[in-house]
Amino acid sequence: MPASTDTAGVIAPPPLIALAVILLGFLLDWLFPAYVLAVLLSLRERLLIGGFLLLAGGGLAFMAVKTLRGAGTDPEPWKPSAHLVTGGIFQYLRNPIYLGGWLVIAGVAFAFASDWMLVVLVLSLPLEHYGVVLREERYLERRFGEAYRAYKTTVPRYGWPF
């Protein structure tokens, strides 16, 4: 995506990155099956873990999108942000949509015993962190200045203190 002064200039839409992780994971499972999750965990265990991760991640992302839309701003990082949103789930996490998406992908990987999807997910995290999240943070700092800098000092990025 071309960088603009009124958008974050992310390298790709995060849903497209997530879709690529899922598809590449399934492709690698088909080409080079590993069977680690299938051997370590029963189908029931995989479905329970996968279901929990899917629900937790989906719920987190849903709450975040609902909060952003309720505040009158677009959740898509390739569109301009109308307002700095610090309430709702955003009072606890700066990036609940990304964290939710990662949990959903991990849930799919566990449910389908996709070893490679977990590997591709882990390998995609730096790409999304540097190519999407940090670009979005720089944009929000330019757009909202001191209010965003103060917010960053009190709310963790992904739920842990860095």
C-alpha positions in Angstrom: 0.0 0.0 0.0 1.4 3.4 -0.8 2.3 5.5 2.2 0.2 8.6 2.8 0.5 11.3 5.4 -3.1 10.7 6.5 -2.8 6.9 6.8 -0.4 4.5 8.5 1.1 3.3 5.2 1.0 -0.4 6.3 2.8 -2.8 4.1 -0.4 -4.9 3.5 -3.9 -5.1 4.9 -3.6 -7.3 8.1 -6.5 -9.6 7.0 -4.5 -10.3 3.8 -1.5 -11.2 5.9 -3.6 -13.5 8.1 -5.1 -15.2 5.1 -1.6 -15.7 3.7 -0.5 -17.3 7.0 -3.4 -19.7 7.0 -3.1 -20.7 3.3 0.7 -21.1 3.5 0.4 -23.1 6.6 -2.1 -25.5 5.0 0.1 -25.7 1.9 3.2 -26.6 3.9 1.2 -29.2 5.9 0.2 -30.8 2.6 3.7 -30.7 1.1 5.7 -31.5 4.2 3.4 -33.1 6.9 4.9 -33.0 10.4 2.1 -34.5 12.6 3.5 -33.0 15.8 0.2 -31.6 17.1 -1.6 -34.7 16.0 0.8 -36.9 17.9 1.1 -34.7 21.0 -2.6 -33.9 21.4 -5.8 -35.9 20.9 -8.5 -34.5 18.6 -10.6 -33.5 21.6 -7.7 -31.6 23.2 -6.9 -29.9 19.9 -10.5 -28.9 19.4 -10.8 -27.6 23.0 -7.6 -25.5 22.7 -8.4 -24.4 19.2 -12.0 -23.5 20.1 -10.8 -21.5 23.2 -8.2 -19.6 21.1 -10.8 -18.9 18.3 -13.4 -17.6 20.8 -10.9 -15.5 22.7 -9.3 -14.1 19.6 -12.6 -13.5 17.8 -14.1 -11.9 20.9 -11.1 -9.6 21.4 -11.2 -8.5 17.8 -15.0 -8.1 17.8 -14.9 -5.9 20.9 -12.2 -3.8 19.4 -13.9 -3.2 16.1 -17.2 -2.4 17.8 -15.4 0.1 20.0 -13.7 1.8 17.1 -16.8 2.0 15.0 -18.8 3.2 18.0 -16.3 6.0 18.4 -16.7 6.9 14.7 -13.3 5.8 13.4 -12.3 3.1 10.9 -10.7 -0.1 12.2 -8.8 -0.5 9.0 -5.2 0.8 9.4 -5.0 1.8 5.7 -7.7 4.4 6.2 -7.4 7.7 8.2 -8.2 7.6 11.9 -10.8 10.1 12.9 -10.4 9.7 16.6 -8.0 8.4 19.2 -9.8 5.6 21.0 -8.7 4.8 24.5 -11.8 3.3 26.0 -13.3 -0.1 26.0 -10.8 -2.9 25.3 -8.3 -0.1 24.3 -7.8 0.8 27.9 -6.1 -2.5 28.4 -4.4 -3.2 25.0 -3.2 -0.9 22.2 -3.6 -3.6 19.6 -6.4 -5.9 20.4 -7.4 -6.6 16.8 -3.9 -7.9 15.9 -3.6 -10.0 19.1 -7.1 -11.3 18.4 -6.2 -12.2 14.9 -3.1 -14.1 16.0 -5.1 -16.0 18.5 -7.7 -16.9 15.9 -5.0 -18.2 13.6 -3.4 -20.2 16.4 -6.9 -21.6 17.1 -7.3 -22.7 13.5 -3.8 -24.3 13.6 -4.6 -26.3 16.8 -8.1 -27.4 15.6 -6.7 -28.6 12.3 -3.4 -29.9 13.7 -1.6 -27.6 11.4 2.0 -27.6 12.6 3.2 -25.4 9.8 0.5 -22.8 10.3 1.9 -22.2 13.8 5.4 -21.9 12.4 4.3 -19.5 9.7 2.3 -17.5 12.3 5.4 -17.1 14.5 7.5 -16.1 11.5 4.9 -13.6 10.4 4.9 -11.8 13.7 7.9 -9.6 13.0 6.6 -8.7 9.6 3.3 -7.6 11.1 5.0 -5.9 14.0 7.4 -3.8 11.9 5.3 -3.5 8.7 2.0 -2.8 10.3 1.9 -2.1 14.0 4.9 0.2 14.3 3.8 2.1 11.2 0.4 2.6 12.6 1.9 3.8 15.9 4.1 6.4 14.1 1.0 7.6 12.2 -1.1 7.8 15.4 1.6 9.8 17.1 1.8 12.2 14.1 -2.0 12.5 14.0 -2.8 12.8 17.8 0.5 14.0 19.2 0.9 14.2 23.0 -2.4 12.4 23.6 -1.2 9.3 21.9 2.3 9.5 23.5 0.6 9.6 26.9 -1.6 6.7 26.0 1.4 4.6 24.9 3.0 5.1 28.3 0.1 3.6 30.2 -1.3 0.9 27.9 0.8 -2.1 26.8 0.9 -2.9 23.1 0.0 -6.5 23.2 -0.9 -7.1 26.8 2.5 -7.5 28.2 4.7 -4.6 29.3 6.7 -4.0 26.1 
